[in-house]
Amino acid sequence: MGVPTPEDAAAALAEAETSRAQLAGGLGLPSFFHSSIGVTVAVQIAVAAVEVAFDTGWTRLLAIAGAAVFALTAGIQLLRFRRLNGVWIGGLTSRVVFGTGQAAATSYALALGAAFWAALAGVWWLVAVCACAGGLAYTLSGRRWLRRYRGDPATHARAESAGWLVVVSVLALAALALLGLVGG
């Protein structure tokens, strides 16, 4: 088998691109994929606000439980996605589930900050509104990314590197530990 001609190589690349576009357009989501992620994000925001307001042993456990419920839900939904489609797609885990896309990250940060402020002010109905708004915005961001991915998988398939996600996670855990030391 020799070196392909430029025409053969171009045809093979075009066929691969067509195949990728067909796969992207046919991807299915497990039931309650976006809604379960959005609800657990809202819960995580709310329990984090409770922790900031009261800073006791039980509220720390509550905040850890909120993060654990999110992580468990994310893991289950990603496994269900893989079982349903037989593939992983670049960007789904980081941008849709872990919210590294600009819209998800911004909405999460704003909702979390507003929920913290409301909790410290003792305005609990506003904590609930902020948490729900954050979860909804996170969900809508994920839906938007998936719609864009299906339309142009080559452009939207990129995800953050595993190394970068580890660095960000370590920094976030260090910040939580520092808050625990300062608050405790």
PLY file of the C-alpha trace (Angstrom):
ply
format ascii 1.0
element vertex 184
property float x
property float y
property float z
element edge 183
property int vertex1
property int vertex2
end_header
0.00 0.00 0.00
1.59 3.25 -1.13
1.22 6.87 -0.26
-2.27 8.10 -1.10
-2.73 10.67 -3.79
-3.84 14.15 -2.73
-7.28 13.38 -4.16
-7.54 10.12 -2.18
-6.42 11.87 1.02
-8.92 14.69 0.49
-11.72 12.17 -0.11
-10.82 10.24 3.04
-10.79 13.43 5.11
-14.14 14.54 3.68
-15.62 11.12 4.49
-14.29 11.30 8.06
-15.76 14.80 8.51
-19.13 13.63 7.18
-19.03 10.67 9.57
-18.23 12.95 12.54
-21.07 15.32 11.64
-23.53 12.41 11.39
-22.40 11.06 14.76
-22.70 14.48 16.39
-26.17 15.04 14.96
-27.35 11.65 16.19
-26.12 11.87 19.76
-28.75 11.20 22.36
-28.86 12.30 25.98
-29.96 10.09 28.84
-33.23 11.07 30.47
-33.02 14.02 32.84
-29.41 14.76 31.82
-29.57 18.56 31.87
-32.21 18.84 34.57
-30.34 16.59 37.03
-27.14 18.57 36.51
-29.01 21.87 36.95
-30.80 20.74 40.10
-27.61 19.49 41.73
-25.84 22.74 40.84
-28.69 24.66 42.49
-28.46 22.45 45.58
-24.70 22.90 45.70
-25.04 26.70 45.51
-27.68 26.73 48.26
-25.75 24.53 50.68
-22.55 26.49 50.05
-24.44 29.66 51.00
-25.71 28.01 54.19
-22.11 27.05 55.03
-20.89 30.62 54.49
-23.67 32.04 56.68
-23.33 29.66 59.63
-19.89 28.01 59.33
-20.43 25.13 61.73
-19.47 21.48 61.62
-22.84 20.38 60.31
-22.92 23.08 57.61
-19.47 22.02 56.44
-20.76 18.46 56.15
-23.81 19.77 54.32
-21.59 21.64 51.83
-19.47 18.53 51.31
-22.64 16.47 50.80
-23.88 19.00 48.23
-20.63 18.71 46.28
-20.74 14.91 46.57
-24.31 14.76 45.24
-23.23 16.87 42.26
-20.19 14.65 41.62
-22.27 11.47 41.88
-24.96 12.83 39.56
-22.35 13.99 37.06
-20.62 10.61 37.07
-23.86 8.69 36.64
-25.06 10.91 33.80
-21.72 10.71 31.98
-21.72 6.91 32.26
-25.30 6.82 30.99
-24.29 9.04 28.06
-21.44 6.70 27.18
-23.68 3.63 27.42
-26.36 5.27 25.26
-24.02 6.54 22.52
-20.97 4.31 22.79
-18.64 7.31 22.65
-17.23 10.16 24.70
-17.29 13.57 23.06
-14.72 16.25 23.68
-16.13 19.10 25.72
-19.22 17.41 27.16
-17.62 16.61 30.51
-15.76 19.85 30.98
-18.08 22.39 29.37
-21.53 20.95 30.03
-21.13 18.95 33.22
-18.30 20.76 35.01
-19.26 24.17 33.67
-15.96 25.36 32.24
-17.70 27.11 29.37
-17.80 30.89 29.75
-21.58 31.17 30.19
-21.76 28.35 32.76
-18.77 29.56 34.75
-19.98 33.17 34.77
-23.56 32.32 35.73
-22.34 29.96 38.45
-19.98 32.55 39.93
-22.64 35.28 39.88
-25.31 33.02 41.40
-22.91 31.76 44.07
-21.77 35.27 44.98
-25.34 36.55 45.15
-26.40 33.53 47.23
-23.50 34.15 49.63
-24.50 37.79 49.99
-28.17 36.87 50.55
-27.24 34.21 53.12
-25.01 36.61 55.05
-27.85 39.14 55.01
-30.30 36.46 56.19
-32.53 36.79 53.11
-33.19 33.08 52.65
-35.83 33.38 49.95
-33.22 35.20 47.85
-30.70 32.40 48.48
-33.23 29.99 46.98
-33.86 32.29 44.00
-30.12 32.72 43.37
-29.51 28.97 43.61
-32.37 28.18 41.22
-31.26 30.88 38.79
-27.70 29.53 38.89
-28.86 25.98 38.22
-31.13 27.11 35.39
-28.42 29.24 33.74
-25.95 26.34 34.06
-28.48 24.03 32.37
-29.20 26.49 29.57
-25.47 26.94 28.98
-25.06 23.17 28.63
-27.98 22.94 26.20
-26.52 25.78 24.15
-23.09 24.12 23.97
-24.59 20.81 22.88
-26.66 22.51 20.18
-23.54 24.28 18.90
-21.53 21.06 19.06
-24.11 19.23 16.98
-23.99 22.01 14.39
-20.20 22.21 14.18
-18.44 19.40 16.06
-14.99 20.27 14.74
-15.07 23.73 16.32
-16.77 22.79 19.59
-15.12 19.44 20.32
-12.21 20.99 22.17
-12.17 20.65 25.92
-9.81 21.83 28.58
-6.83 19.59 29.12
-6.94 17.14 31.99
-3.88 18.85 33.45
-5.59 22.24 33.50
-8.69 20.74 35.15
-6.49 19.15 37.83
-4.75 22.50 38.48
-8.08 24.32 38.79
-9.47 21.58 41.06
-6.42 21.70 43.34
-6.69 25.49 43.55
-10.40 25.27 44.38
-9.75 22.69 47.10
-6.94 24.84 48.49
-9.29 27.83 48.59
-11.92 25.75 50.43
-9.30 24.55 52.90
-8.15 28.13 53.46
-11.74 29.22 54.08
-12.09 26.39 56.57
-8.93 27.48 58.39
-9.92 31.14 58.41
-13.52 30.44 59.40
-12.75 27.63 61.86
0 1
1 2
2 3
3 4
4 5
5 6
6 7
7 8
8 9
9 10
10 11
11 12
12 13
13 14
14 15
15 16
16 17
17 18
18 19
19 20
20 21
21 22
22 23
23 24
24 25
25 26
26 27
27 28
28 29
29 30
30 31
31 32
32 33
33 34
34 35
35 36
36 37
37 38
38 39
39 40
40 41
41 42
42 43
43 44
44 45
45 46
46 47
47 48
48 49
49 50
50 51
51 52
52 53
53 54
54 55
55 56
56 57
57 58
58 59
59 60
60 61
61 62
62 63
63 64
64 65
65 66
66 67
67 68
68 69
69 70
70 71
71 72
72 73
73 74
74 75
75 76
76 77
77 78
78 79
79 80
80 81
81 82
82 83
83 84
84 85
85 86
86 87
87 88
88 89
89 90
90 91
91 92
92 93
93 94
94 95
95 96
96 97
97 98
98 99
99 100
100 101
101 102
102 103
103 104
104 105
105 106
106 107
107 108
108 109
109 110
110 111
111 112
112 113
113 114
114 115
115 116
116 117
117 118
118 119
119 120
120 121
121 122
122 123
123 124
124 125
125 126
126 127
127 128
128 129
129 130
130 131
131 132
132 133
133 134
134 135
135 136
136 137
137 138
138 139
139 140
140 141
141 142
142 143
143 144
144 145
145 146
146 147
147 148
148 149
149 150
150 151
151 152
152 153
153 154
154 155
155 156
156 157
157 158
158 159
159 160
160 161
161 162
162 163
163 164
164 165
165 166
166 167
167 168
168 169
169 170
170 171
171 172
172 173
173 174
174 175
175 176
176 177
177 178
178 179
179 180
180 181
181 182
182 183
